[in-house]
């Protein structure tokens, strides 16, 4: 049977992708700046922040699947998943600002506030992003089209990251005018407003097309059994945890690396002299890396057709991690080499993030193909939990390692502390990236197998529609 490919308009692809642009305005801020905000601006000990990142995941272990179950069972005239974007865009923006607001409490009071605000932020992130991630699985049933859609999504996601990297520190300086606490609050207010608008656009420009099999009965116990019997999902979820630990450890360390190890530099580049401050170095380093990541993301479909999605994911993640490890050997004066290696690290990571979500939707198809039941929301919720677990473990490890190496906020660091910062920028994250890549050696869903699964599911859906027409 010939596999039918749904035609998605450019408008819908861009509209869908803006949801990830909105999410990454905050997600990338969490990865890049939240830890250093808590230690150097908010005023919390690094070890306490690391523990907070991990403890808050206990509730997420229950909350994320609950949102997946609720969204799978939501029935509105707008569909199952789209309404959540409209309903929770404003709460997402408000809680995002509160997370970066510093109250006038003592250290204990601040820690309690941080636990509460960060926990609520992660909850509202789930309420919007579980349905958003599931939406990709119901916009189109074609695996190849999902890779294309995922490419749009991650170009937008990286554009959100690019925006954060390019303007955040400058907005903080502009709005704060020497008051970093006020600067962060106002800068995140501007970013939150942009996120709100993007979520609303996604709601109005997308359409849900794939429905669960006719007559499907939903039972919590059966849905969870299907999830943990789903080998492709278990493997990509495990790889996601290690992938996120890798990128979060590296990304969270960049600000510390330039602030305390590299410092302000007089940089001669191509015969031109530049006086680079900490803000300049951090922003340009992050932005140039994001451009390389976007290039890699754009080429994902081409790479995955040549090498298969599985081999592209594992190979590119391992190469990116190995290149990351080389940062340990760079001196503060090796600025040009730092930027060149970062371009390569970022380029090879681009397709990894794109393929991750396409492979999750493939796992949802595999579950329907195998069990004749579909629980896209639950699968994406569990997948988002894997992502957030990696985010939290990565952040926790950075906080604990900084404390272990006797890090002191806003102070001259000892040689031992600087060594810890260099290791956080290189070998420590690289180990987790390599493990994540190796896990995918056992991933069973090749491009060829997905074609077979899509053909079978298309035939079943046609039969189901024919039976419905005959019955009526």
N, C-alpha and C positions, 0 to 999 in steps of 0.2 A: 504494500500500500504506500502511495506517495505521501510523504509528510507535508501537511499543509502549514504554511507559515503565515500567521496573522500579521497584517501590515499595520505598523504603529506610526503615527504621524510624528514629524519633528517636534511639533508643539507638545504632544503628549510626552515624548521622551525628555524634553527639556523641563516640562512641568513636573514630571515625576522626579527628575534629578534634583530639583530645587529643595525637595524634602531633606535630602542628605546634605545639601549646602547649609540649610538651616541647622541641622543637627551638629554638623562639624564646626559651626561657629562656636559652639560650646564644647564639643568633644575634644577638638584640637586644643582649645584653651585649657581643658583639664590636663591633657597629656603634656603640654609644653610649659604651662605656667602655674597650675594649681599648687603644686608642691612648693615651689619657690615663693608663691604668694603666701601660703600658710606659714612658711618658716621665716621669710625675710620682711613681710609686710603685716600679716595678721598677728604674728608673734608667737607661734607654737613651736615646741621642740620637734626636731625631725623624726625622732623615734615615735612620738605620740601621733604624729600625722600618719606615719606608716601603719601603725596599729589601727587607726581609725579607718583607713582605706580598706583594710582586710575585714574588720569587724562588721562594717556596714553591709558587706556582701552576704551575711547570714540571712538577713531579711530578704534580700534579692533572690536567694535560692528558692524562696516560696513565692515571692511576689511576681517575678517574671513569668513563670508558668501560669499563674492565675490570670494575668493579662492575656496570655495566649489563648487560654481556654475561653475567657470572656469574649475576646474578639472573634474566635471561631464560631461562637454561638450568637453573635450580634446580627440582627436582621433589620435593616433600614432601607428606605428607598434609594439611598446612596451606596448601598453595599455593606459589606462586613467591616472593612478596614479603613476606608476613606474617612468616615465620620470622626474618627479619633483625632485626625489632623486638625479638623475645624474646632472640635470641642476643647482641645487641650493646648492649642497654640499659645493662648494668652497666659494660662498658668505656668507653662514652660518658661516663658519670657520673664515673668515676675519672680519665680523661684530662682531662676538663673542669676538675676541681679542680687537677690538676698544672699546667695552663696558667696558672692564677692563683696559683701558689705561687712565691715569690721565694727562690731559693737564695742562700747566703752566698758568692757568687763575686765576682771582679772583673768589670769591664765586659765583657771578652772572654768570660769564662766564662758570664756571664748571657746574652750574645747567642747563644752556642752553645746554651744551655739553651732559650732562647726559640724558636730555629729548630726544635729537635727537638720540643719540647712542642706548639708551634703546628702543625707539620706533622702530627704524630700526631692532633691534635684535628681538623684538616681531613679526615684520612683516615677516622677513625671517624665523622665527620659524614656523609661520603659513603656509608659502608657502611650506615648506617641510613636516610639521607634519599633516596638513589636508589631503593631498593625502596619506601620510604614514598610518594614522589611517584608512582611507577609504580602503586601500589595503587589510586589514584583512577581510573586508566584501566581497571581490571578489576573494580572493585566494581559499576559500571554502564556500560552501553554508550550511554546516552542523553546527548547533549550538554547539554540543558537541565537534566537532573538533576545533571550535573557542575558546572554553575554554582551550583546550590543547595548541593551538597556542598562546593564550593570556598568558598562564603560561610560555611558552618559552620567550615570549616578555618581561614579567615582571621579570623573572629571569635575563635576559639581562639588563633590565632597572635598577634593583637593583644592578647588577654588575657594571653598569656605576656609580651609586651612591656610591657604595663601593670604586670604584677607586678614585672618587672625595674626599670622606671622608678620604681615607688612604694616599693620596699623595699630595693633594692641598697645605695644610699649610706647609708641608715640602719642596715642590717645591718652594713656595714663599720665604721661608727662604734661600734655596739653591741659587736660581737665584738672589734674591735681596741682599743677604749678608748685611743685615741691611737697605736696601732701599726697603720698602714694596711696593711702587708704581711700581718700576721696576720689583720686584719679581712677582707681580700679572700679569703684562703684559706678561712676559716671561713664567710663569707657564700656563697661558691660551693659549699661542701660542702652547705649547706642547699638551695640551688637545684638542685644535681645530684641530691639525693635525690628531690626533687619530679619532676624530669624522668624518672628511672628508673621511678617508679610510673606516670606518664602513658603511657610507651611500652608497658609491660606491659598496661595497660588497652586500648590500641588493638589490640594483638595478639588479645586475647580477645573483642573485641566486633565484629570485622569479618569479612567473607567475600569471597572472590574468586569472581567469576561469569563473567568474559569470558576465553575461552581463545584461543590463536592458531588460525588457520585449519587445518582438518584436513589432515594430510599436509605441513604446512609444514616445509621443510628449512632449518636455520639455518646460515649461513656468515658468518664475520666480514666478509669482503670485501664480500659482497652487502649485509649490514646497514649497513655504513658508506657504501656507495654510495647506498643508499636514503635515508640520513640527509641526505647533502649534495645529493641531488637533490630534497629536500623543501623547496620554496620557503616554505611557511608557517612551517616550523620555523626556517629560516634567518633570517627576518624577526623572529619573536618572540624568538629567541635574541639577535639583534643589539640589539633594543629592550631586552631584559632587561639586557644589559651596561650600556647607557647609563642605564637606569632605576636600576640599583643604584649606579652611580657617583654619580648625582644624590642618592639618598637617603642613601648612606653618607657622602659629603662633608658634606652638611648635618647629618646626625645626629651624626657624629663631632665636628663643630665646636661643637655646642651646649654641651658642658661647658666648653670653652675660652672660648666667647662669654660665658657667665655668670660664670665664674671670674675672667676677666681684663678683659673689656670692661664688663659690666653691674655686677658686684660686688654686695655686700650692699646691700639697698635698704629704705628706709622707704616702704611702698606704701599709699596711701590708695585703697581700692577700695569704691565704693558707700557712702561715709561711714564706713567702718571702717578703722582703722590696723593695718597688719601689718608687723612687722619680719622681713624675708625674708633668710635666710642663703643662701649658695651652694647648699647641699643642698636647701633649701626651693624656691628658684627653679628649679633644674634639674629636680627631681622633679615639681613641679606643672606646669611647662611641658610636660614630656614626657607626663605622664599626661593632661592636658587634650587634648593633640594626639591621643593614642591613642584617647580617647573619641570624638573627631570622626572618626577613621579608621574605627573600628568602625561608626559610624553610616553612613558611606559604603559600607563593606563590606556591611552588611545590605541596603542599597538597590541593590546591584549588579545583581541579577536584574531589577529594575524598570527601571533605566537601560538595561541591555543589550537588553531587549525593545523599548524605545522607540527607541533610537539605534543598535542593533546593537553587538555586542561590540567590533568593530574601532573604530568611531567613539567609543565610550565610552572605550576605552583611550587612544587618541591624544589626544582632546580633553581628558580629565581630567588626563592627565599634563602636557600643555602648560600648562594653566591653573594647576596646582599649581606648576610651575616658575616661571612669570611672577610669581606671588604671592610665591614664595620670594625672588626678586631684590629685592623691595622692602625687605627687612631691612637692606640697605646704608644706607638713608636714615634709620634710626631711631637716636635718641640713647639713652644708657643709662637716661634717665628715662621713656622711652615704654613702660613696662611693659604698660599696658593694651592699647595698640595691638599690641605684640609678641604678646601672647596671642591677640588677636582674629585677627590675620593667620595665626598658627600654626594656629588652628582651621580656617581655610579651606584652608590648604596641606594639612593633614592629611586633611580631609574629601574633597577632590578626589583625594588619593592612594589612598584606601581601595579604590575599585573597580579601580584599576590592578593592585594586588597580587592581588586575587581573580581577575580575568580572565586574568592571566598564566598561571596553572597550568591553568585551564580551556582556554585556547587551545593549550597544549602537548598536552593529551590529544586535542584536536581534530586537531592535526597528526599524532598517532599514528594516528587513524582515517583521515585523509587518505592516509597512507602505506599502510595496509592496503587501502584502497579502490583506490588507484592500482596497487599492486604485488602484491596478494594475499598479502602477508607482513606480520607484525606483530612489532615489536621494541620494546615499550613501555619495557622497562628501559633499553635503550640510548638511546632518545629522551629519557627523563627524566634519565639520567646526563649526557648532553651538555647538557641544559637546566640541570642543577644546576651543571655546570662554567661555563656562561655566567653564572649567578648569582654563583658564587664568584669568577669573573674580575672581575665588576663590583665585588664586595665588596673584592677585593684592590687593584684599580686605584684605587678610591675612597679606601681607606685609605692607599695609597702616595702618592697625590697630596696628601692632607692632610699627611702627614708631610713630604714634600718641600717643600710650600709653606710650612709652618711654619718649616722650616729656612732656606728662602730669605728669609723675612721676619725672620730672626734671633731666633726664639723661644727663650726661656730658661725651663726648667721651674721652677715655684715661685718666680718672681721678678717684679718690676715690669716690665711690658712697655714697649718703646719705642713711639712713635707709628707707626713703620713696622710693627712686629709687630702692633699693634692693627688696623691697616688690613688686614693679611693675614687676621686672624681674622674681621673683618667681611666681607671678600670671600669667605671660605670658607663663611660663613653665608648668602650671597646669590647674587652673580652667577656665581661659579665653578660651583657645582652646577647652577644654573638652565640654563646652556648645555647641559649633558649631558642634562637632562630634556627640553628642547625637541627635541634631536636624536633621542632615543629615541621621542618621540611622532611626529615626522615620518616616521620609518622605517615606521610602521604604515600610512601612506597606501597602501603597495604590498601590504599583506596581503590575500590573495585569499579567505579563508574567511569569507564572510558567514553570518549566521544561516540565510538561505534555502538556501545551498549545503550547510550542515551537515545540514539536514533531508534533503536528497537523498542525501547520503553515508550517513547513518544508515539510511535506508530500504533502500538498496542492500546495505549490510552485513548488516542484519537478514535480508533475503531470502537472501543467500548462506549465512548461518549456519543458517537453516532447511533449505536445500537440503542443506547438509553433514550435518546431523543426520538428514535423511531418507535420504540415501545410506548413512549408517552403519547405520541401522536395517535398510535393505533388504539390505545386505551381510551383516548378522548373521543 
